[in-house]
Every structure is written in C-alpha cells, then in structure tokens.
Amino acid sequence: MQMDHCCGLTMVARLQNVFTEGSVLMQDVPILFCPTCHNSLIAPEIEMDYQLYAHNCAADGVRSASLPDAIGEEKILDILDRYPEDIRVKTGQRVIREQIDSTLDLLNFAKQLGEHEWCQELLERLKLFRDLSNVQPH
C-alpha cells in the first residue's frame, strides 16, 4: 500500500539530499513531505531502488552518489509530476480549511462506528491543527 497522505492531505514531493545508514550522501532523492507536521519519507515508488543502491554504494566505499544516475531521470520526474503543487507550500500556511473539514468528517464517521481510539487520534490531530494555525509563518 502506498502511503502518500498525512494530516488529511496528499504529501508534497521534492528532491532532497539524504545521508544513508551507510554514510553515503545520496543526491536528488524524491522525498514526500507533509507541510503541516513536517513528516517525511522516501517516495514509496523508489524506496527499494534507493535502499539497494545505497547498500551497494556503501559496500563499494562510495561516499556520494546520485540516485537519478542509478534509476534514471525519467523515473524521478514521474514521481515529482505525480504530486501537484500544494497551497500550504505556496502560502506558508501549515493548516488549511480543507484539512479541518476532512478531519471533522472522519471524526463524525468514527463516532458513528463507535471507534473510540480513532476518535481520540482525530481529536489529537484537530488540536495539532489548532496549535499550528496559531503559529505565524516564518
């Protein structure tokens, strides 16, 4: 299952340099990033390619490598194209009305199902949204 949603919206794709566990600086890695909570992860579509290449680089003593050189620029661009620009990035807002509305809809649904644990998670998310809405953008 592909995980590309966080805090009620699709995450944003961006290229980032990443230090691997084997201390290799991997350049131009597609990262999915949540502008709300700042959670990030390597794009699931290339995670296995990334791990294999990072392992091989570390085993060969390579200290810096470019992921597009290994898997192809086209594959990287396909990932970036899959994730459109996000209003949160454009405006510097960390929370938008759509996220709150979506979370409230889910909360009502969770209540109807009697899912108390899920309700608590959604209430915590709403508290986070409130706290982040009170913070001014940098």
KOLDOLUM-477305 format. One line per 5 residues: for each residue z, x, y of N, C-alpha, C, CB. Coordinates in pm, whole numbers, plus 32768, in hexadecimal, padded with zeros to 4 digits. Glycine has a CB too. Layout:
residues N
Z/X/Y/Z/X/Y/Z/X/Y/Z/X/Y ~ ...
END
This chain:
residues 138
8000/8054/7F8A/8000/8000/8000/8000/8058/807C/8079/7FA1/8000 ~ 7FAC/8036/80DB/7FA1/8083/8156/8007/8051/81BB/7F12/807B/8190 ~ 8056/80AC/81EF/80BC/8089/8252/808C/80B6/82DB/8146/80C9/822F ~ 8058/8057/832A/802B/807D/83AF/8064/8022/841B/7F95/807C/83B5 ~ 80CB/7FD4/83F8/810F/7F7F/8459/819E/7FAF/846C/810B/7EEB/842C
81CE/7FA1/84E5/8259/7FC5/8504/8281/7F76/8580/8269/8062/851A ~ 82F9/7F45/8583/832D/7EFB/85F7/82D3/7E86/861E/833F/7F58/866D ~ 8292/7E48/85BA/8245/7DCF/85D3/81B5/7DE1/85FC/8288/7D82/8639 ~ 8186/7E5C/860A/80FB/7E74/8630/80C2/7EE7/85DE/80F0/7E92/86C7 ~ 803D/7EF6/85E4/7FFB/7F65/85A2/8020/7FE7/85EA/7F62/7F51/85A0
8032/804E/859D/8050/80D1/85D7/7FD2/810A/8619/8086/8132/856A ~ 7FE4/8170/8669/7F79/81B2/86B2/7F55/8233/8668/7FA2/81CF/8746 ~ 7ED4/8251/8660/7EA9/82CE/8620/7E92/8337/868C/7E27/82B8/85CC ~ 7EBA/83B1/866C/7EA1/8421/86C6/7E9E/84A0/8672/7F0E/842A/8737 ~ 7E5D/8506/86A8/7E5A/8587/8665/7ED1/85D9/8693/7DD5/85D2/8682
7F0B/861F/8635/7F82/866E/8654/7F84/86EA/85FB/8004/861A/8642 ~ 7FB8/8756/862E/7FCF/87CC/85DD/8056/87BB/8598/7FCA/884F/8633 ~ 805C/87DE/8518/80D3/87C7/84C7/80F6/8846/847A/80BD/874F/8465 ~ 8176/886A/847B/81A4/88D5/8424/81C4/8898/839C/8222/891E/845F ~ 8187/88CF/8333/819D/889D/82AC/8220/88D6/8275/8126/88C3/8250
824A/88A3/8202/82C2/88D7/81C1/82B3/896A/819E/82E2/8886/8143 ~ 8239/8997/8186/821E/8A22/8166/8206/8A79/81E0/81A7/8A2B/810B ~ 822D/8A48/8256/8221/8A91/82D6/8191/8AAF/82FE/826D/8B11/82CD ~ 8136/8A57/82DB/80AC/8A63/8307/809B/8A08/8380/8047/8A3E/8294 ~ 805F/8A3B/83EB/803F/89E6/845E/7FBA/89A1/843F/8037/8A39/84E4
7FC1/8920/8420/7F4A/88D3/83FF/7F1B/888E/847F/7F66/886B/838B ~ 7EA1/88AD/84A8/7E6C/887A/8526/7E1A/87FC/8511/7E16/88E5/856A ~ 7E20/87A4/8576/7DD0/8729/857C/7DE8/86CC/8505/7D3E/874D/8582 ~ 7E66/86AE/84EE/7E8E/8652/8484/7E97/85C5/84C0/7F17/867D/8442 ~ 7E53/8561/8487/7E61/84D8/84B9/7EED/84A3/849A/7DF4/847C/847A
7F32/8481/8502/7FBA/844E/84F8/7FBC/83BF/852A/801E/84A7/854A ~ 8001/8367/84E4/801A/82DF/8516/80A0/82E2/855D/8019/8274/84A1 ~ 80A3/82AB/85D6/8117/82B5/862E/8138/822B/8665/80FD/8319/86A2 ~ 81B9/8209/8668/81E6/818C/86A3/8217/81A7/8731/8258/814A/864D ~ 81D1/8170/8797/81FD/8186/8820/8283/8144/8842/8194/8153/887E
82B1/80EB/87EC/8330/80A8/8806/83A6/80FD/87D7/8334/8020/87C1 ~ 83AB/811E/8757/841F/8166/8721/8404/81FB/870B/844A/8128/869E ~ 8388/8225/8721/835C/82B0/8712/835B/82E0/8681/83B5/830A/8763 ~ 835E/8284/8622/834E/82A6/8595/82BF/82DA/8582/836A/822A/8538 ~ 82AE/833E/852D/8227/8371/8514/8219/8399/8482/8207/83E9/8570
819D/8399/8452/817F/83C2/83CA/80EF/83EF/83C3/819B/834F/8366 ~ 80D1/8440/8361/8048/846C/834C/7FF8/83F3/831D/8041/84E2/82E4 ~ 7F80/83E3/8353/7F2C/8371/832E/7F21/8369/8295/7E9E/837D/836F ~ 7F46/82F8/825C/7F47/82EA/81CA/7EC2/830B/8188/7F70/825F/81A5 ~ 7E53/82F3/81CE/7DCF/830A/8195/7DB7/839D/8173/7D64/82DA/81F5
7DFC/83F9/81B6/7DE4/8488/819E/7E62/84D2/8172/7DAC/84C9/821B ~ 7ECD/848A/8157/7F4B/84CC/8135/7F3D/8527/80BB/7FB6/8463/811C ~ 7EFA/84FA/8054/7EEA/854C/7FDB/7E95/85C8/7FFA/7EAA/84FA/7F68 ~ 7E27/85B4/8045/7DD4/8626/806C/7E26/868B/80BC/7D5A/85F6/80C0 ~ 7E76/8659/8118/7ECB/86AE/816B/7F2B/86FF/8114/7F1A/8659/81D1
7F70/86BB/80B9/7FD3/86FF/8065/7F93/876A/800D/801D/869A/800F ~ 7F22/874B/7FD1/7EDE/87AC/7F7B/7EAF/8825/7FCB/7E66/876B/7F35 ~ 7E73/880C/803E/7E42/887A/8091/7EB6/88CF/80C5/7DEF/8843/8107 ~ 7F22/888F/80F0/7F98/88D7/8121/7FD3/892E/80B2/8002/8875/8156 ~ 7FDA/88F7/8039/800E/8943/7FC7/7FB6/89BD/7FAA/8017/88E9/7F4A
7F33/89A7/7FA9/7ED7/8A17/7F8F/7EDF/8A81/7FFB/7E48/89E4/7F83 ~ 7EE9/8A58/8077/7EF5/8AB8/80E6/7F75/8B0B/80D8/7EF4/8A6F/816E ~ 7FE3/8AC7/80BB/8064/8B0D/80AC/805D/8B6F/8037/80D8/8AA8/8097 ~ 8021/8B44/7FC8/8017/8B9A/7F52/7FBF/8C14/7F6D/7FDE/8B4B/7EDB ~ 7F5B/8C05/7FC4/7F01/8C73/7FE6/7F33/8CC7/805B/7E77/8C3D/8007
7FA7/8CA2/8094/7FDE/8CEE/8103/7F9F/8CD0/818A/7FD2/8D7E/80E7 ~ 7F53/8C64/8192/7F15/8C3C/8210/7F80/8C01/826B/7EA0/8BD5/81F8 ~ 7F84/8C2A/82E9/7FEB/8BFB/8346/7FB9/8B8F/83A5/8020/8C6E/8395 ~ 7F34/8B83/83B6/7EFB/8B1F/840F/7E78/8AEF/83D3/7EE5/8B59/849E ~ 7E65/8A6C/83D3/7DEC/8A32/8397/7DC7/89B3/83E1/7E02/8A16/8300
7D49/898D/83D5/7D16/8914/8414/7CF7/88AC/83A8/7C97/8932/846A ~ 7D37/8839/83AF/7D1F/87D1/834B/7C8E/87A0/834C/7D7E/875B/8363 ~ 7C4F/878D/83C2/7BC3/8763/83C0/7B68/87C6/8377/7B91/8750/844C ~ 7B88/8847/837B/7B38/88AA/8332/7B3D/888F/829C/7B69/8938/8350 ~ 7BAE/885B/826C/7BC0/8845/81DC/7B88/87BF/81AE/7C53/884E/81B9
7B9D/8756/81FD/7B76/86D0/81CD/7B00/8695/8218/7BEB/8672/81D8 ~ 7AD6/86D5/8283/7A62/86A6/82CE/7A87/865B/834D/7A0D/864F/8278 ~ 7A3F/8678/83B5/7A55/8639/8437/7A3E/85A2/8430/79F8/8676/84A1 ~ 79DD/8577/83E0/79BC/84E8/83D7/7A32/8496/83A2/7942/84D5/837B ~ 7A76/84CA/833F/7AEA/8484/8307/7B58/8475/8370/7B20/84CF/828A
7B6C/84DD/83C0/7BD0/84D9/842B/7BA9/8471/8493/7BDF/8564/846D ~ 7B2B/8472/84BD/7AFB/8413/8522/7B02/8383/84F1/7A6D/8435/854B ~ 7AE6/836D/8470/7AF2/82E6/8436/7B80/82B1/8443/7AC7/82E8/83A2 ~ 7BE1/8306/842C/7C6E/82DC/8439/7C8D/82BB/84CA/7CCD/834B/8406 ~ 7C66/8310/8526/7C81/82F7/85B4/7C3E/8277/85E5/7C53/836E/8608
7BC6/825C/85B4/7B7D/81E2/85DC/7BBE/8163/85A7/7AED/81EA/85AD ~ 7C07/816E/853A/7C46/80FB/84FB/7CBB/80C2/854D/7C77/8121/8470 ~ 7CF0/8112/85A8/7D66/80E9/85F5/7D41/80E5/868A/7DDE/8149/85DC ~ 7D32/806D/86C1/7D06/805F/874C/7D71/808D/87B0/7CE0/7FCF/8769 ~ 7D46/809B/882D/7DA6/80BE/8896/7E12/8054/889C/7D5F/80CB/8920
7E87/807B/88C4/7EFC/8023/88C4/7F2D/8011/8953/7F6C/805C/886A ~ 7F4A/7F95/8977/7F79/7F77/89FF/7FFB/7FC1/8A1F/7F8D/7EE0/8A0F ~ 804D/7FDA/89B7/80CB/8021/89D1/80B0/80AF/8A00/8122/8022/8952 ~ 8049/80ED/89CC/8027/8175/89F5/7FEB/8172/8A82/7FC4/81B6/8991 ~ 7F90/8113/8A9A/7F4E/8109/8B1D/7FB2/80F0/8B8E/7EE7/8098/8B1B
8015/809B/8B75/8071/8071/8BE0/80F4/80BE/8BE1/808F/7FDF/8BD2 ~ 8111/8106/8B77/8191/814C/8B6F/8204/80F2/8B44/81B1/818B/8BF3 ~ 81E4/8073/8B24/824C/8017/8AF3/8269/8036/8A62/8221/7F83/8B04 ~ 82E6/802C/8A3B/8307/8043/89AE/830D/7FC1/8961/838B/808D/89A2 ~ 831B/7F50/89A7/8323/7ECD/8966/82CA/7E6D/89B6/83B8/7E99/895F
827C/7E1D/896D/822C/7DB7/89B0/824F/7D2E/8979/8194/7DD4/899F ~ 822C/7CC8/89C3/8250/7C3E/89A0/8222/7C18/8913/8214/7BDD/8A07 ~ 81AC/7C45/88EB/8176/7C25/8867/81D5/7C50/87F6/80EE/7C69/8854 ~ 8216/7CC3/8807/8274/7CF3/87A1/82ED/7C97/8797/82A1/7D83/87C1 ~ 8320/7C6F/880A/8395/7C17/880D/8372/7B91/87CD/83C8/7C02/889E
8301/7B57/87F5/82D6/7AD7/87BE/82C4/7ADE/8726/8253/7AA9/8800 ~ 8284/7B48/86F8/826D/7B5A/8668/82F2/7B65/861D/8217/7BD7/864F ~ 834F/7BB1/8654/83D1/7BC4/8614/8420/7B41/8612/8421/7C33/865C ~ 8418/7AF3/867E/845C/7A71/8680/8420/7A12/8618/8453/7A32/870C ~ 839C/7A15/8608/835B/79C2/85A1/838C/79EC/8516/82C1/79CF/85A9
8394/7A6E/84FF/83C5/7A9E/847D/8457/7A78/8467/83B5/7B37/8474 ~ 84A6/7A7E/84D2/8534/7A5A/84C7/8541/79C7/849F/857D/7A75/854C ~ 84F4/796F/84DD/84F8/78E1/84B8/84CF/78CD/8426/849C/788F/8514 ~ 846A/7916/83FA/843D/790D/8370/84A8/7940/8310/83BA/795C/835D ~ 84E6/79B0/8331/8550/79E8/82DD/85C6/7988/82D3/8580/7A70/8315
85E7/7945/8341/8653/78E2/833E/8631/786E/82E2/866F/78AE/83CC ~ 85B3/783F/82E8/8587/77D2/8291/8592/77F8/81FE/84F6/77AA/82B2 ~ 8577/7878/81E0/857F/78A8/8155/860E/78C8/812B/8528/7923/8144 ~ 8669/78CA/818B/86F3/78EF/816C/8703/7984/8150/8723/78A1/80F5 ~ 86AC/79D6/8186/86AF/7A67/8173/870A/7AA7/81DC/861F/7AA3/817B
878B/7AAC/81C1/87ED/7ADC/8223/87DC/7B6F/8245/8879/7AC4/81EF ~ 87BD/7BC2/81E2/87AB/7C51/81FB/8732/7C69/8257/879A/7C9D/8175 ~ 86C5/7C22/823B/864E/7C2E/828E/866C/7BFD/831D/85D8/7BDE/8251 ~ 86B7/7B90/8328/86DD/7B5D/83AC/8729/7BC8/83FB/8734/7ADD/839F ~ 8784/7C0D/83B9/87D1/7C76/83FC/8776/7CE7/842B/883E/7CAD/839F
8717/7D0E/83D6/86B8/7D77/83FD/8667/7D4D/8477/8659/7D98/8388 ~ 863C/7CD0/8478/85ED/7C9F/84EA/8642/7C94/8568/85B0/7C17/84C9 ~ 86BE/7C6D/855A/8718/7C68/85CE/8730/7CF4/8607/879E/7C26/85A8 ~ 873D/7D56/85AE/874D/7DE1/85DB/86D0/7E10/8625/8769/7E3D/8563 ~ 865C/7DE9/85F2/85DE/7E0C/8636/85D9/7DCE/86C1/8565/7DDF/85E2
8602/7D50/86CC/8604/7D0F/874F/8664/7D54/87B0/862A/7C7B/8741 ~ 86D6/7D82/877C/8734/7DCD/87D1/86F5/7E4F/87FF/87B7/7DEA/8785 ~ 86AE/7E93/87A6/8668/7F0E/87CB/8601/7EF0/8838/8623/7F4E/8750 ~ 85B6/7E85/8827/8553/7E5F/888C/8596/7E47/8913/8506/7DE1/8860 ~ 8607/7E02/8912/8650/7DE8/898E/8679/7E6B/89D0/86CB/7D90/8974
86B2/7EC4/8980/86DF/7F43/89B7/866C/7F96/89EE/8729/7F92/894C ~ 85FC/7F97/89A7/8588/7FE4/89D3/8544/7FA5/8A4D/8524/7FF1/8961 ~ 854F/7F22/8A5A/8514/7EDD/8ACD/855F/7EFD/8B4D/8513/7E45/8AB7 ~ 85DF/7F21/8B3F/8631/7F43/8BB3/861E/7FD2/8BE2/86C2/7F2C/8B93 ~ 85D6/8022/8B92/85BE/80AE/8BB5/853B/80B6/8C03/85B9/810A/8B36
853C/80F9/8C73/84C3/8107/8CC4/846A/8174/8C87/84E8/812A/8D59 ~ 83E5/815F/8C8B/8389/81C7/8C57/8396/8246/8CA8/82F7/8195/8C5B ~ 837D/82B8/8C66/8387/833A/8CA9/831A/834D/8D0D/8384/83AA/8C45
END
